[in-house]
Structure formats: C-alpha cells, structure tokens
C-alpha cells in the first residue's frame, strides 16, 4: 500500500475491521453475500477516498481491510456502511424479518477495528483465509 494524498495531507490509514450479524445469526447466505459484494463498495463511493483493499464475508460476520482518509472518522464510515447495508438488505430480502422481526437491523451494534501497519501482508492473508 502506498501513501495517499488529500489536499495538503499525505496519509496511509488502513484499518482491519470486523462486524457481526445481530445475535451472531448465520444469515449471510451465498445470495446475501453476493448482494453485499455489490452494496459495500457502492456505499464507499459516497465517501471519496475510502477504499476496500480486501474483504471476506462469512455466514455471521464480515472482515475487511479498508483505507479511510483522515477527513472521516472510523465510526462514521462503519456506521454508514452498517446502516445503509442493513436497510438495503432488509428491503431486498424480506426473509430477514423472520430473524429480526420489525426492527430494521441486521448487524450487532459494535465492531472491531485495528490499524494495519508493519504486518500488512499477515493481516491481508488472515482476512483472505477467513
């Protein structure tokens, strides 16, 4: 990963982020995972400079390595990704109502985040192998 530029700023801010489905239910079927593959990059285009380097979607959680420019907070980006993807999945897959009733949720409220630094290849390999 090379340094990025933003106005008068040069940065290299990569994060390893993981979040879970609500109640860690294994609801992310192959069809839903395919839809998320379309949704997540689309959401990021609304935040210039944000870019997914690597990601892997499992049955009950998501791993990703993402570049987030300093002009955005990590919580802002993840909040937007989780909120918008949840809404779009609920509209597209009515079967989610069976698991989460009338609430417009899919994801657990929290997430894990760590910075990617010297061990970038090790973390990328880990995300790929999940």
C-alpha positions in Angstrom: 0.0 0.0 0.0 1.4 3.4 -1.0 0.7 6.7 0.6 -2.4 8.6 -0.3 -2.8 12.4 -0.8 -5.6 14.6 0.3 -5.1 18.4 -0.2 -2.0 19.2 1.9 -2.0 15.8 3.7 -0.2 12.6 2.9 -1.5 9.6 4.7 -1.5 5.8 5.0 -4.5 4.9 7.1 -5.6 1.3 6.7 -7.9 -0.5 9.1 -8.8 -4.1 9.8 -12.5 -4.0 10.6 -14.8 -6.8 11.6 -18.5 -6.7 12.5 -21.1 -9.3 13.3 -24.7 -10.1 12.4 -27.2 -9.4 15.2 -27.2 -12.3 17.7 -24.4 -13.7 15.6 -27.0 -15.5 13.5 -25.6 -17.2 10.3 -28.0 -15.3 8.0 -25.4 -14.3 5.4 -26.3 -16.9 2.8 -24.5 -17.1 -0.6 -27.2 -14.9 -2.2 -27.0 -12.2 0.6 -23.1 -12.3 0.5 -23.3 -11.7 -3.3 -25.5 -8.7 -2.8 -23.2 -7.3 -0.1 -20.4 -7.6 -2.5 -22.2 -5.1 -4.6 -23.6 -2.9 -1.8 -20.5 -2.3 0.3 -18.3 -0.8 -2.5 -21.2 1.3 -3.7 -21.7 2.8 -0.2 -18.0 3.6 -0.1 -18.2 5.6 -3.3 -20.3 8.1 -1.4 -17.2 8.8 0.8 -14.4 9.9 -1.5 -11.1 8.4 -0.6 -12.5 5.4 1.2 -11.5 2.2 -0.5 -11.7 -1.5 0.3 -8.4 -3.2 0.0 -9.6 -6.7 0.9 -12.7 -8.2 2.4 -14.3 -11.6 3.2 -18.0 -12.1 4.1 -18.8 -15.2 6.2 -22.1 -16.6 7.4 -22.2 -14.4 10.6 -19.6 -11.7 10.2 -17.5 -9.6 7.8 -13.8 -8.9 7.7 -12.3 -6.1 5.7 -9.2 -4.0 5.3 -10.2 -0.5 4.3 -8.5 2.8 3.6 -10.2 5.6 5.5 -8.8 9.1 4.9 -8.2 11.4 7.9 -11.2 13.6 7.0 -13.5 10.7 8.1 -13.7 9.0 11.5 -13.7 5.2 11.5 -17.0 5.2 13.4 -18.6 7.5 10.8 -17.6 5.2 7.9 -18.6 2.0 9.7 -21.8 3.5 10.9 -22.8 4.5 7.4 -21.8 1.1 5.9 -23.7 -0.9 8.5 -26.7 1.4 8.5 -27.1 1.6 4.7 -26.3 -2.0 4.1 -28.8 -3.1 6.7 -31.5 -1.0 5.2 -30.8 -2.2 1.7 -30.6 -5.9 2.7 -33.9 -5.6 4.6 -35.7 -4.1 1.6 -34.2 -6.8 -0.8 -34.6 -9.9 1.5 -37.9 -10.0 3.3 -36.8 -13.3 4.8 -34.7 -11.3 7.3 -37.9 -10.3 9.1 -38.1 -13.9 10.3 -34.9 -13.3 12.3 -35.2 -9.7 13.3 -39.0 -9.0 13.3 -40.0 -5.4 12.7 -36.7 -3.9 13.7 -34.6 -2.5 10.8 -31.4 -4.3 11.9 -29.1 -6.9 10.6 -25.8 -6.1 12.4 -24.7 -6.1 16.0 -24.2 -2.6 17.4 -20.4 -2.8 17.8 -17.4 -3.6 15.6 -13.7 -4.5 15.9 -11.1 -2.1 14.5 -7.3 -2.2 14.4 -4.8 -0.3 12.3 -2.8 -2.1 9.7 0.8 -1.3 9.9 4.1 -3.2 9.5 2.3 -6.6 9.4 0.1 -5.6 6.5 0.7 -8.9 4.5 -0.1 -11.0 7.5 -3.4 -9.2 8.1 -4.3 -9.3 4.4 -3.6 -13.1 4.4 -5.7 -13.5 7.5 -8.7 -11.7 6.0 -8.4 -13.7 2.8 -8.3 -17.0 4.7 -11.4 -16.4 7.0 
